[in-house]
Amino acid sequence: MTMRRIMAIFVGIALACFALAGAGRWLLHWPQPPVTAWLAIGGGYLFAALVLRLLPRWWQEHCDEMYAQPAGRRYARVLWPFLIGYSLTLAASLWLLRTGIASVPLRALIAITPALPIAFMLLAALRYLREIDELQRRIETEAIGIASLLVSVVYFAGGLLEKAKVLHFDAAAVMIWVFPLLMLCYGVAKYFVTKRYL
């Protein structure tokens, strides 16, 4: 799978999200929160496509080579359904929780449903890590290590600032943003680690 194809998929998903938000707003008369959620998801995919487009050519060519190998192709085939599943389950989960479900076990089950596609994505990433060559594995593990350390330091500093009553954080929002921040740091770290090795 080439970077151009990934960008096209991201744009397609973004347009589908925008269309769903528009249909929900004007045809189905949804309340504002689910419309905003679908617009935000679409905006996220559109932003990701823009970031991929702005990356240097050497990075795009490196990614194309990575996804042309058997391990990369298998990883991409597994990853896409889980990414889409995550977006759909997150939107459905937020919508269902806003309806006011009384049963605590059912509410808990609905709340953690979006974590399942993420767990499967991580399993696919581990399998990919086992199947790639030595250099690529070194790049991946270094990027994962750097990202983990950065996010740990940021969250530790945030906890200290919260304890000192300098800043106040919503605990649920902070916990939800751990994984996206880790993935963002991983992507940036992988870019610079790859540049150093290639």
Disulfide bonds with the S-S distance in Angstrom:
none
